Amino acid sequence: MWLTYKYILRGIVASLFATMLFSCQNGLNEARKFNGDRVEPLTVGEGVNLFYTDSGHVKANLRSPKMLDFTNQQFAYREFPNGVEVDFFNEEQEKTTIIADYGIVYNQTDLIDLRGNVKIVTADTTILNAEQLYWDQARSWLFSDENYDIQMNNGALNDGEGFDANENFDKFISRSNVGVQYIDESEK
C-alpha cells in the first residue's frame, strides 16, 4: 500500500510539473510577442554635457536635456528628443553653434538629422534658420528640403526652399529662393 501511494504521489507531482512547464511556455511566448517590437535604449542620459577634445583642445561641446543611446541596435543611433545644442571650435577657438528641438545621430552613416527650430550661427556670423537640416559629417556637407532663411556674413539675405552647402557656407546652393545678394564688382 505504501509503495502504491508513493508511485501515485510521484505521478501527480510529475503531471503538475509537466502541466506548469507547458502552460508557462505559452505565457512566455505571449510575453515575447507583446514585447518583441519594442525598442529600448541601451542607456538614457539626463542633463548631458559632453566635451570632445583633441590634443588638449576642446573641439566640440554637446548639451542636451536628454539623450537616448540606441547603439545596441543593428542600425545604431543616438537620439536627443528634448533638443540639442552643440558648440564647435576651430583651430583659433572660434565658435560655431547649432541648436535644434530634436536631433538624431546615425553612427554607421555619420549622418545627423536635426529638426524643429534649427539654428546655426557660424564663427563668421552667418546665421541659418531651418525647420529641418541634415548634416553629413563624413563629407562636411549640410542639406535640407525644407524652408530656410540665411543671413550671410556679408549681409546677403536669402529665403528659400531646399539647399546644399559646405560646413562653412562658402559653397551654398539654393534650390528655390528669394533674396538680396551683395556683389563686389571690384574683384573683376
Protein Blocks (a to p, Z undefined) as FASTA:
>chain_A
ZZmmmmmmmmmmmmmmmmmmmmmmmmmmmmmmmmmmpccdfbdcehiacdddeehiafbd
cddfbdcdfklbmbdcdddfeopadddddfkopacddddfbdcddfklopacdeehiacd
dfkopacddfbdcddfklopacdfbdcddddfkopacddehiaddfkomaccdfbdcddd
dddfklZZ
